[in-house]
Amino acid sequence: MQRTYLAFQHNAKLHALQTVVTAVRSVATLEEANKGLFKQAKDDDHVVVTEQTIFHPQGGGQPSDVGAMKSSDGASFDVAMVRMSAVNDGEVLHFGRFATTSSVFKPGDTITQTIDTEKRDLYSRYHTAGHVLGAAVRHLLEKEVANFDELKASHFPDSAACEFQGLIEGKWKDAIQARVDEYVSKDMPVEIAWWDESDFKANGLERLIPDRKAMGMTDDEKFRVVNIVGAEAYPCGGTHVDSTQGCGKTNVKKISRAKGTSRVSYVLP
């Protein structure tokens, strides 16, 4: 099975895209591993696979894009969830429902994808804000907190937070907020780059080199990197705003600690 070309990783401003359908399956016929990717799906819902996609699949801490696909003959498909296949490496599954079951896509059809731009913009703001927060905490505390490291993050609007190894005391909240405010107000550019292992090493970021085999990447493919100029660079497949000011006011909510890790939550207005 051919990997889906992730058009949004190369141009996040694409809000509509014409592409070709490669597969259409009912949810009932999916492998169990893929059925489990969207538990709200009904058996008569469908999955559409296309050569390219502008839909960001849920993953990397970012929610799935939603939207629609339409063909020239009037068939319409509402996209409710997008996930990477659990069975075929690199294949993007668009879960949803056709407007009428008598009018469905077939492989080879040319269709137009459109995303919900309001949600995409919100998710991009949250994702960049999460990187800003991660950079702020690292720059402030990597020498202050024993065994410090960045672990993972959620950029979902209702549960946005960055997790760190080490215990971050509540007294740091105001300093973290001040550093986040500084990075946002500086309007730092957010740039997309493509690095190989040598680029990570040249930038002193060997600790961030992803696992190529685990990602199903070939030896000559490069990793997508999001660089907040003047702050931090992170390997990342998500969507972002053009500069830190695009995040808007980023409020540090609370710092919680458990089992040797700390969670710093945040919210955007």
Disulfide bonds with the S-S distance in Angstrom:
none
